[in-house]
Amino acid sequence: MTHYAWTIKARGREDIRRVTTLGEMQDVLRILSMPGQAPPDWIIAGAEGNEIAGHGRYTHNEGGKDAWTLIWTKMDVSPKRKGLAHFK
């Protein structure tokens, strides 16, 4: 199973950093319901940086009062095999 290290940064909120599958990342996005958020699968498919397989960045309303950013990168190993479980 492929895992991704990802971070959500938003003004006025503590950063959220996790290592999960892509599906789990999308579930978190659905739960958070960030301002102006498109469906999570659209965010992943249309994000900057997708020319590098497994990596991406999405920024909503850059510089605005409700700006937020999601950055992710594909992991080469399972978090449990290399001691990365502490990121969960």
C-alpha positions in Angstrom: 0.0 0.0 0.0 1.4 3.4 -1.0 1.7 6.1 1.7 2.0 9.8 1.5 3.6 12.4 3.8 1.4 15.4 3.8 0.8 18.8 5.5 -2.2 21.2 5.6 -1.3 24.7 6.6 -4.0 27.3 7.3 -4.0 30.7 8.9 -5.2 30.5 12.5 -4.8 26.7 12.7 -2.0 24.5 13.8 -0.4 22.6 10.9 -1.7 19.1 10.3 1.0 16.6 9.4 0.3 13.0 8.6 1.5 9.9 6.8 -1.4 8.0 5.3 -2.7 6.5 2.1 -4.1 8.9 -0.5 -7.6 7.8 0.4 -7.1 8.5 4.0 -5.8 12.0 3.1 -8.9 12.6 1.1 -11.1 11.5 4.0 -9.4 14.0 6.3 -10.0 16.8 3.7 -13.7 15.9 3.6 -13.9 16.0 7.4 -12.1 19.3 7.7 -14.1 21.0 5.0 -11.6 23.8 4.4 -12.9 27.2 3.1 -13.6 27.1 -0.6 -12.6 23.5 -0.8 -13.3 21.6 -4.0 -13.9 17.8 -3.8 -10.6 16.2 -2.5 -10.1 14.1 -5.6 -10.2 17.2 -7.8 -7.6 18.9 -5.5 -5.2 15.9 -5.9 -5.8 15.6 -9.7 -5.4 19.4 -10.5 -2.7 20.4 -8.1 0.7 22.0 -9.0 3.6 19.7 -9.1 1.8 16.8 -10.5 4.4 16.6 -13.2 6.5 14.9 -10.6 4.7 11.6 -10.0 3.4 11.2 -6.4 4.0 14.8 -5.3 1.8 17.9 -5.3 0.8 21.2 -3.9 -2.6 22.9 -3.7 -3.2 26.4 -2.5 -6.6 28.0 -2.0 -6.9 31.8 -2.1 -3.2 32.5 -1.7 -2.7 35.6 0.5 -6.4 35.8 1.4 -7.8 35.6 4.9 -9.0 32.1 4.3 -5.9 30.8 2.5 -4.8 27.2 3.1 -2.3 24.9 1.5 -2.0 21.1 1.1 1.4 19.6 0.2 2.1 15.9 -0.2 4.8 13.5 -1.3 4.8 9.8 -2.0 6.7 7.7 0.4 8.9 4.9 -0.8 8.3 2.7 2.2 5.4 1.8 4.5 5.5 3.9 7.7 5.5 0.9 9.9 8.5 -0.7 8.3 10.9 2.2 8.7 9.7 3.7 12.1 7.7 6.5 10.6 4.6 5.6 12.5 5.1 8.6 14.9 3.9 10.9 12.1 0.4 9.5 12.4 
